[in-house]
């Protein structure tokens, strides 16, 4: 009987010790920090370069055009000029070729700033939508209708590119590139990102010795 009474007297103490050990193990990590170090994320030139290169030749703006184009061809001094009038629908697309970016175009300034030199904007392509374009009139074709119409469309297509450039498609491409790229890179790097135009230094030829 005395042994049983002794056990019951020790039981609260044993329970207290077990509870104390459980609480210590549970809160040890939060109080003193985890013994395992978290992997450090390192952002370098290759990280940014790989991310941007994956964007490839990104189309950033599209300009749509509808115009009346008059094409006139001088045939001979003895006869009136040939003339074709088209109602033309076309489009031009501006892009930036991010594959042209090099490690030299990425500069780190301390831990808070990254400067990236972007490649120049381009007109990726321009074209006439023949399904929405038509010949409005033809004059003095002299049985060369097909050739004149074909020349007229080539002339109109070249005008689409010129009109897009004159309308500021390259400038708008740069603006859109900054809107797309800047927040993405700031999220990746954790730094403020500044985008500037890419400039290439040409190798100057030294004058030949006499």
Beta strands, then each sheet from edge to edge (+ up, - down):
strand 1: 57-73
strand 2: 82-97
strand 3: 106-109
strand 4: 113-118
strand 5: 122-128
strand 6: 134-139
strand 7: 192-197
sheet 1: 1+ 2- 5+
sheet 2: 1+ 2- 6+
sheet 3: 3+ 4- 7-
end
